[in-house]
């Protein structure tokens, strides 16, 4: 047990994190989530997208963002969700309220970037893609009915067989003025994010914006323990995920919408792209890194 505690401490020092994290006492009965409250307050994160300056203009107040995902811990996190609905029809649906995993992490990431948004949990995941897309379609129609402003999704690319069904629902959302930030989804109306590097083969087209892909603020204990077992040189990182790019982008759109709510989805996309800048990060070239403060200045009355 002492070895685990020392390793966590060493990792905190390596990250440059000085505040106290929840300590892992042992592997049995360890908390399901390890929080690092100040991790993303470092300038190397917030200044890449100029978030601190952007907060002087907007923090997303009053904007309603729906997350299409699973395992939100919907019943466990008071104050995090403004509402939501579970559209899952298989065993994954049982995790909507009680399990805190990918959906909860998406919500926590979104709240960190745009702390005043209203977050809606929309349970959509299934191991069967046809069922999953069906749940996504029902969630999108629910979002239209309830006047949500932004929808975000971070999971695997949808196959060509199921794309037409999803495309039709996204078309309805776009016509209603909802901005979508779906990862690996090449629909021309979708605001497609990627990491600070070359596009993934799953993207199918050039992404619209580049987003920092680190998520230090919250690490799941199980993944951290797996990382310890594999060793720090294994290539696996429990604090790195391209999934973070979608909720971060959704947060940026929410900040824009809170200042200028009446633009079309394509307008928000163009504003983020036109005010972006190129950046070389960790040896990778990112052509359109979002500068959210510059984007907000563009839409200010």
C-alpha positions in Angstrom: 0.0 0.0 0.0 2.9 2.3 0.8 4.3 1.8 -2.7 1.0 3.0 -4.2 0.9 6.1 -2.1 4.5 7.0 -2.9 3.8 6.5 -6.6 0.8 8.8 -6.5 2.9 11.4 -4.7 5.7 11.1 -7.3 3.2 11.4 -10.1 1.8 14.6 -8.5 5.3 16.1 -8.3 5.9 15.1 -12.0 2.7 16.9 -13.0 3.7 19.9 -11.0 0.5 19.8 -8.9 0.8 21.2 -5.5 -2.6 21.0 -4.0 -3.8 17.8 -2.2 -5.6 15.1 -4.1 -7.8 12.5 -2.6 -5.3 9.8 -1.5 -5.6 6.2 -2.5 -5.4 4.3 0.7 -5.5 0.8 -0.7 -6.6 -1.1 -3.8 -9.6 -2.6 -2.0 -12.3 0.1 -1.3 -10.3 2.8 -3.1 -12.5 5.7 -4.3 -13.7 5.3 -7.9 -12.3 8.7 -8.9 -9.2 10.6 -8.1 -9.6 14.4 -8.3 -6.8 16.9 -8.9 -8.7 20.2 -8.3 -6.1 22.6 -9.5 -4.5 20.5 -12.3 -5.9 22.4 -15.3 -5.3 25.8 -13.6 -1.8 25.7 -14.9 -1.1 28.1 -17.7 0.1 25.4 -20.0 -3.5 24.3 -20.3 -5.7 27.4 -20.0 -3.5 29.7 -22.0 -3.4 27.4 -25.0 -7.1 28.3 -25.6 -7.0 31.6 -23.7 -9.8 30.5 -21.4 -8.9 32.8 -18.5 -9.3 35.9 -20.6 -12.5 34.5 -22.1 -14.0 34.1 -18.7 -13.9 37.8 -18.3 -16.5 37.9 -21.1 -18.5 34.7 -20.7 -18.6 31.4 -18.8 -21.5 29.9 -20.7 -24.3 31.2 -18.5 -27.8 30.0 -19.5 -26.7 27.8 -22.4 -28.1 24.2 -22.4 -25.7 21.5 -23.4 -26.6 17.9 -23.9 -24.1 15.1 -23.6 -24.7 11.8 -25.5 -23.0 9.2 -23.6 -23.3 6.6 -20.7 -22.5 6.2 -17.0 -23.3 9.7 -15.9 -23.8 8.9 -12.2 -27.0 10.9 -12.7 -28.3 10.2 -9.2 -25.0 10.7 -7.5 -23.8 14.2 -8.4 -26.1 16.9 -7.0 -25.9 20.1 -8.9 -24.0 18.8 -11.9 -26.9 18.1 -14.1 -29.8 20.4 -15.0 -31.8 17.5 -16.4 -31.6 14.6 -18.8 -33.1 11.3 -20.0 -32.0 7.7 -20.4 -32.6 6.4 -24.0 -30.6 3.2 -23.6 -32.6 0.0 -23.9 -30.1 -2.7 -23.0 -28.0 -3.5 -19.9 -26.0 -0.3 -20.4 -29.0 1.7 -19.4 -28.7 0.5 -15.8 -25.5 2.5 -15.5 -27.1 5.8 -16.3 -27.9 6.8 -12.7 -25.6 4.8 -10.5 -22.2 4.5 -12.4 -19.9 7.5 -12.8 -17.7 6.9 -15.7 -17.4 8.3 -19.3 -20.5 10.4 -19.3 -19.7 11.9 -15.8 -16.1 12.6 -17.0 -17.5 14.4 -20.1 -19.8 16.5 -17.8 -16.9 17.3 -15.4 -14.7 18.4 -18.4 -17.5 20.6 -19.8 -18.2 22.2 -16.4 -14.5 22.9 -15.9 -14.3 24.8 -19.3 -17.7 26.6 -19.1 -18.6 26.6 -15.4 -22.0 28.2 -15.9 -23.5 26.0 -18.6 -26.6 23.9 -17.9 -25.7 20.2 -18.5 -28.1 17.6 -19.7 -27.3 13.9 -19.4 -28.6 11.9 -22.4 -28.0 8.1 -22.1 -27.3 6.7 -25.5 -24.6 4.0 -25.5 -25.0 0.4 -26.5 -22.6 -2.3 -27.6 -24.8 -2.8 -30.6 -24.3 0.1 -33.0 -27.8 0.0 -34.5 -29.4 0.3 -31.0 -26.9 3.0 -30.1 -27.7 5.1 -33.1 -31.4 4.6 -32.4 -30.9 5.9 -28.8 -28.8 8.9 -30.2 -31.7 9.7 -32.6 -34.2 9.7 -29.7 -31.9 11.9 -27.7 -31.5 14.4 -30.5 -35.2 14.6 -30.9 -35.6 15.1 -27.2 -33.0 17.9 -27.3 -35.0 19.6 -30.1 -38.2 19.3 -28.1 -36.6 20.7 -25.0 -34.7 23.5 -26.8 -31.2 22.5 -26.0 -28.5 24.7 -27.6 -25.5 22.3 -28.0 -25.1 18.6 -28.3 -21.7 16.8 -27.8 -20.6 13.2 -28.4 -17.3 11.4 -27.8 -17.1 7.8 -28.8 -16.3 5.6 -31.8 -17.0 6.6 -35.4 -20.4 5.6 -36.7 -20.3 3.1 -39.6 -21.5 3.9 -43.1 -24.4 1.6 -42.6 -25.9 3.6 -39.8 -24.8 7.1 -40.8 -27.9 8.0 -42.9 -30.1 7.4 -39.9 -28.0 9.6 -37.7 -27.4 12.2 -40.4 -31.2 12.8 -40.7 -31.5 13.5 -37.0 -28.5 15.8 -37.0 -30.0 17.7 -39.9 -33.1 18.3 -37.8 -31.0 19.5 -34.9 -29.0 21.9 -37.1 -32.3 23.2 -38.6 -33.4 23.9 -35.1 -30.2 25.9 -34.4 -28.5 23.2 -32.2 -24.7 23.1 -32.6 -23.3 19.6 -32.6 -19.7 18.8 -31.6 -19.4 15.1 -32.4 -16.0 13.5 -32.5 -15.1 11.3 -35.6 -18.3 12.4 -37.3 -17.7 14.0 -40.7 -21.2 15.4 -41.3 -20.5 18.8 -43.0 -22.7 20.6 -40.5 -21.0 19.1 -37.5 -18.3 21.1 -35.7 -15.6 18.5 -35.8 -12.8 18.7 -33.2 -9.6 16.8 -32.9 -6.5 16.9 -30.7 -3.4 19.1 -31.1 -2.0 16.9 -33.8 -2.7 15.4 -37.2 -6.2 14.2 -37.9 -7.3 10.7 -37.0 -8.1 8.2 -39.6 -11.6 8.0 -38.0 -12.3 11.6 -38.8 -12.7 11.0 -42.6 -12.3 14.7 -43.3 -10.1 17.5 -42.0 -11.3 18.5 -38.5 -12.5 22.1 -38.0 -10.6 22.9 -34.8 -7.8 21.6 -32.7 -8.3 21.2 -28.9 -5.8 20.3 -26.1 -6.4 16.6 -25.3 -5.2 16.4 -21.7 -7.7 15.9 -18.9 -5.8 15.9 -15.6 -8.6 17.3 -13.5 -10.2 13.9 -13.0 -8.6 10.5 -13.2 -10.5 7.2 -12.7 -8.9 5.2 -10.0 -9.1 1.9 -11.9 -7.3 3.4 -14.9 -4.7 4.9 -12.6 -4.1 1.5 -11.0 -3.9 -0.1 -14.5 -1.3 2.4 -15.5 0.8 1.6 -12.4 0.7 -2.1 -13.3 1.7 -1.5 -16.9 4.5 0.9 -16.0 5.0 4.5 -17.0 6.8 3.6 -20.2 4.0 1.4 -21.6 2.6 4.2 -23.8 -0.7 4.2 -22.0 -1.7 7.4 -20.2 -4.7 7.5 -17.8 -4.8 11.3 -18.1 -4.8 11.6 -21.9 -7.9 11.2 -24.1 -9.0 12.6 -27.4 -12.5 12.3 -26.1 -12.0 15.5 -24.1 -11.9 17.5 -27.3 -15.7 17.3 -27.8 -16.9 18.6 -24.5 -14.3 21.3 -24.5 -15.5 22.4 -27.9 -19.1 22.3 -26.7 -18.0 24.5 -23.8 -16.5 27.0 -26.2 -19.7 27.1 -28.3 -21.7 27.6 -25.1 -19.6 30.6 -24.2 -20.2 32.1 -27.6 -23.9 31.4 -27.5 -24.3 33.0 -24.1 -23.0 36.3 -25.6 -24.6 35.9 -29.1 -27.4 33.4 -29.0 -29.0 34.0 -32.4 -26.4 32.8 -34.9 -26.7 29.7 -37.0 -24.6 26.6 -36.2 -22.4 27.2 -39.2 -21.7 30.7 -37.9 -20.3 29.5 -34.6 -18.1 27.0 -36.5 -16.7 29.7 -38.8 -16.0 32.1 -35.9 -14.0 29.5 -34.0 -12.1 28.6 -37.1 -11.4 32.1 -38.3 -10.1 33.3 -34.9 -7.9 30.2 -34.3 -4.2 30.0 -34.7 -1.6 27.5 -35.7 0.6 25.9 -33.1 3.3 23.2 -32.8 2.6 21.2 -29.7 4.8 18.3 -28.5 6.3 18.0 -32.0 2.9 17.9 -33.7 1.5 20.7 -35.9 -2.1 21.9 -35.1 -3.4 24.2 -37.8 -6.5 25.6 -36.1 -6.1 25.9 -32.3 -9.1 27.6 -30.7 -8.6 31.0 -29.1 -11.9 31.3 -27.3 -11.1 34.8 -26.1 -10.6 36.0 -29.6 -13.8 34.3 -30.7 -15.8 35.9 -28.0 -14.4 39.3 -28.9 -15.6 38.7 -32.4 -19.2 38.2 -31.3 -19.4 40.8 -28.6 -22.0 43.5 -29.4 
